[in-house]
């Protein structure tokens, strides 16, 4: 901001602004009193209007005793939903009802509803000048209806079936009588509509009933003639005689066939027993013969006598021989009797077969007759259905006609509405309300007067004062000495950082460093930071610096710092980032044998690659969280230990770096012992992260080759972060190379400075 613009800035002096109200209190008070007096006068002399209200309930009025018998009443029920009540509201405010009320009460004779009565001279003059339309051009009924609609308000009470009819008028008695008359006219109109409907129904049903009676007689006569012509005699179960006989013969045929099969089977069994000389005792028909049973009993007695005689007599004794001869005769008689039984069964089977043949012939005859009767039954059923439908319609018409005629004769027409609350004559006008009008006028006038006073004080400039700090003392310009010549550079870095940058092209470990060469003076830069960067002890001595070329004026003395040269082939952060981008590496594993301070290399490299536009994630596997804590300013975020312990998901452990576009997975807050039990999941986690990100940077701390073996994969670069070229770093590098990492690269964070343009919305990385 310039001195002139700052001096022109002013502030509003609120104390001076509101003090103007106190200085002009008399003017404000007079204005309020005048406006309040005018409002009081206007309200006092204004025409008073009175309002009354009549409430009409929309509900069924049909009694359960007068409801038509057998009717479900769905068609007679009024529509009592929101749309039905709204429809009744429109009917109440219709022109027909309003005209009836206006004619009944003679509203056309009142000046309140017809302005042509007692028209003032001013109105007549305006009409003559053409400034006002002549009300005489409008019919009287329309003028009255227009005034009634202006004063009428019909609405349905919310969440009820009540319709309120409000009317305002200068006459309180008229304000109460008009809504009552409108409600009465509405109910009378509904009754007349129902009565007209009943009359129309009776007039329609009378000729229809006479016509239907003749049609029913003709249909029933056709049914009887068709049945006699077709010989469709009805038997039991509402079926034709042929069908019933066919069913009975079918049952008899089944029984005869069963008897024949049983007789044939039994005869065949007896025949086989007789032919094979088998026992006949197992056959039921033989056992059921009384003669065979007596012969069997005689056989048993003879066998008993033979047994008794055999104890004292020889077999050739005449008595024993006689007994055996009788026993043989009994066997022959039994077999002869069995043969007779067999012949009887055979004859019974032949008789059953003959009966079966006769029944089959009868069934076939009845089938043809039943089929013909079925075809004729179809035509008979059609005639019967037609007669039944006409008979049912006739009965329905007769019932409805009796109901309509009885209501018409008794003049009983229940209307689905009643006056729930008639209007009462109002005793107080609803307009004008002097108290609220005067109070509102006083408050409004006070507010307007106060606003007008404040605006006048503000626009006059008396309430303005200079802004604080807007005026500055003049500043004396001091001549600055000319700056020392230096090469143009995109960033201001210490000389040590430039020295590391010059060694980017040198081979990595284990090649020996190139001999130190004196640098030209153009490469020497001034110190950009207040705090110098520490150098290794082996590089404590700086090389001689060439003097700059003489200039027109002697420059001011400049403090210079030389950048140490690489001693182990290490590269700086920028060169490490360029190497990762150029090689297309998917993983970068950083080992920091010197501890947490050397973990800065992984952070800086990750940020450099992220600033180049790649998607980068840093995975912190140090015990102290040295790599993630500077990026998140806290160590309390869930991280890799929570993921290994199955306490979190990927979306819970990935966080954004506060100073760049890089993402980071911190150490986490879970139990390390529990997390290390699932260390076998690290390759799977690394594979998932490699798929999602262009580069995954892993800071392992002072780990060995075995410790980083689970983290490797395709396109993996291994870096060793160093601060000083001491024996510890050298031994760690040698062990990694001997353990299978010959492409090990040494990188140092010394001399690196964050870019001058930080990411918008983030703090500086310092």
KADAFEN-V236720 format. One record per residue. N is the residue number from 1. OMEGA is omega as a letter, one per 40 degrees, with the letter a starting at -180 (999 if undefined). Layout:
n,omega
N,OMEGA
N,OMEGA
//
This chain:
n,omega
1,i
2,a
3,a
4,a
5,i
6,a
7,a
8,a
9,i
10,i
11,i
12,i
13,a
14,a
15,i
16,a
17,a
18,i
19,i
20,i
21,i
22,i
23,a
24,a
25,a
26,i
27,i
28,a
29,i
30,a
31,a
32,a
33,i
34,a
35,i
36,i
37,i
38,i
39,i
40,i
41,a
42,i
43,a
44,a
45,a
46,i
47,a
48,a
49,i
50,a
51,i
52,a
53,i
54,a
55,a
56,i
57,i
58,a
59,i
60,i
61,a
62,i
63,i
64,a
65,a
66,i
67,a
68,a
69,i
70,i
71,i
72,i
73,i
74,a
75,a
76,a
77,i
78,i
79,a
80,i
81,a
82,i
83,i
84,i
85,i
86,i
87,i
88,i
89,i
90,i
91,a
92,a
93,a
94,a
95,a
96,a
97,a
98,i
99,i
100,a
101,a
102,i
103,a
104,a
105,i
106,a
107,a
108,i
109,a
110,i
111,a
112,a
113,i
114,a
115,i
116,i
117,a
118,i
119,a
120,i
121,i
122,i
123,i
124,i
125,i
126,i
127,i
128,i
129,a
130,i
131,a
132,a
133,a
134,a
135,i
136,i
137,a
138,i
139,a
140,a
141,a
142,i
143,i
144,i
145,i
146,i
147,i
148,i
149,i
150,a
151,a
152,i
153,i
154,a
155,i
156,i
157,a
158,i
159,i
160,i
161,i
162,i
163,a
164,i
165,i
166,i
167,i
168,a
169,i
170,i
171,a
172,i
173,i
174,i
175,i
176,a
177,a
178,i
179,i
180,i
181,i
182,i
183,i
184,i
185,i
186,a
187,i
188,i
189,i
190,i
191,i
192,i
193,i
194,i
195,i
196,i
197,i
198,i
199,i
200,i
201,i
202,i
203,i
204,a
205,a
206,i
207,i
208,i
209,i
210,i
211,a
212,i
213,i
214,i
215,i
216,i
217,i
218,a
219,i
220,i
221,i
222,i
223,a
224,a
225,a
226,i
227,i
228,a
229,a
230,a
231,i
232,i
233,a
234,i
235,i
236,i
237,i
238,i
239,a
240,a
241,i
242,i
243,i
244,i
245,i
246,i
247,a
248,i
249,i
250,i
251,i
252,i
253,i
254,i
255,a
256,i
257,i
258,i
259,i
260,a
261,i
262,a
263,i
264,i
265,a
266,i
267,i
268,i
269,i
270,a
271,a
272,i
273,i
274,a
275,a
276,a
277,a
278,a
279,i
280,a
281,a
282,a
283,a
284,a
285,i
286,a
287,a
288,i
289,a
290,a
291,i
292,i
293,i
294,i
295,i
296,i
297,i
298,i
299,a
300,a
301,i
302,i
303,i
304,i
305,i
306,i
307,i
308,a
309,a
310,i
311,a
312,a
313,i
314,a
315,a
316,i
317,a
318,a
319,i
320,i
321,i
322,i
323,i
324,i
325,i
326,a
327,i
328,i
329,i
330,i
331,i
332,i
333,a
334,a
335,i
336,i
337,i
338,i
339,i
340,i
341,i
342,i
343,i
344,i
345,i
346,i
347,i
348,i
349,i
350,i
351,i
352,i
353,i
354,i
355,i
356,i
357,i
358,a
359,i
360,i
361,i
362,a
363,i
364,i
365,a
366,i
367,i
368,i
369,a
370,i
371,i
372,i
373,i
374,i
375,i
376,a
377,i
378,i
379,i
380,i
381,i
382,i
383,i
384,i
385,i
386,i
387,i
388,i
389,i
390,i
391,i
392,i
393,i
394,i
395,i
396,i
397,i
398,i
399,a
400,a
401,i
402,i
403,a
404,a
405,a
406,i
407,i
408,a
409,a
410,a
411,i
412,i
413,i
414,a
415,a
416,i
417,i
418,i
419,a
420,a
421,i
422,a
423,i
424,a
425,a
426,i
427,i
428,i
429,i
430,i
431,e
432,i
433,a
434,a
435,i
436,a
437,i
438,i
439,i
440,i
441,i
442,a
443,a
444,i
445,i
446,i
447,i
448,i
449,i
450,i
451,i
452,i
453,a
454,i
455,i
456,i
457,a
458,a
459,i
460,i
461,a
462,a
463,i
464,i
465,a
466,i
467,a
468,i
469,a
470,a
471,a
472,i
473,i
474,a
475,i
476,i
477,i
478,a
479,a
480,i
481,i
482,a
483,i
484,a
485,i
486,a
487,i
488,a
489,i
490,i
491,i
492,a
493,i
494,i
495,i
496,i
497,i
498,a
499,i
500,a
501,a
502,a
503,a
504,a
505,a
506,a
507,i
508,i
509,e
510,a
511,a
512,i
513,i
514,a
515,a
516,i
517,i
518,a
519,i
520,a
521,a
522,a
523,a
524,a
525,i
526,i
527,a
528,a
529,i
530,a
531,a
532,i
533,a
534,i
535,i
536,a
537,a
538,a
539,a
540,a
541,i
542,a
543,i
544,a
545,i
546,i
547,i
548,i
549,i
550,a
551,a
552,i
553,a
554,i
555,i
556,i
557,a
558,i
559,a
560,i
561,i
562,i
563,a
564,i
565,i
566,a
567,i
568,a
569,a
570,i
571,a
572,a
573,a
574,a
575,i
576,i
577,i
578,i
579,i
580,a
581,a
582,a
583,a
584,a
585,i
586,i
587,i
588,a
589,a
590,i
591,a
592,a
593,a
594,i
595,a
596,a
597,a
598,i
599,i
600,a
601,a
602,a
603,a
604,i
605,i
606,i
607,i
608,a
609,i
610,i
611,i
612,i
613,i
614,i
615,a
616,i
617,i
618,i
619,a
620,i
621,i
622,a
623,a
624,a
625,a
626,a
627,a
628,a
629,i
630,a
631,a
632,a
633,i
634,i
635,a
636,i
637,i
638,a
639,a
640,i
641,i
642,i
643,i
644,a
645,i
646,i
647,a
648,i
649,a
650,a
651,a
652,a
653,i
654,a
655,a
656,i
657,a
658,a
659,i
660,i
661,a
662,i
663,a
664,i
665,a
666,i
667,i
668,a
669,a
670,i
671,a
672,a
673,i
674,a
675,a
676,i
677,i
678,a
679,i
680,i
681,a
682,i
683,i
684,i
685,i
686,i
687,i
688,a
689,i
690,i
691,a
692,a
693,i
694,a
695,i
696,i
697,a
698,i
699,a
700,a
701,a
702,a
703,i
704,a
705,i
706,a
707,a
708,a
709,a
710,a
711,a
712,i
713,i
714,i
715,a
716,i
717,a
718,a
719,i
720,a
721,a
722,i
723,i
724,a
725,a
726,a
727,a
728,i
729,a
730,i
731,i
732,i
733,a
734,a
735,i
736,i
737,i
738,a
739,i
740,i
741,a
742,a
743,a
744,i
745,i
746,a
747,i
748,i
749,a
750,i
751,a
752,i
753,i
754,i
755,a
756,a
757,i
758,i
759,a
760,i
761,i
762,i
763,i
764,a
765,a
766,999
//
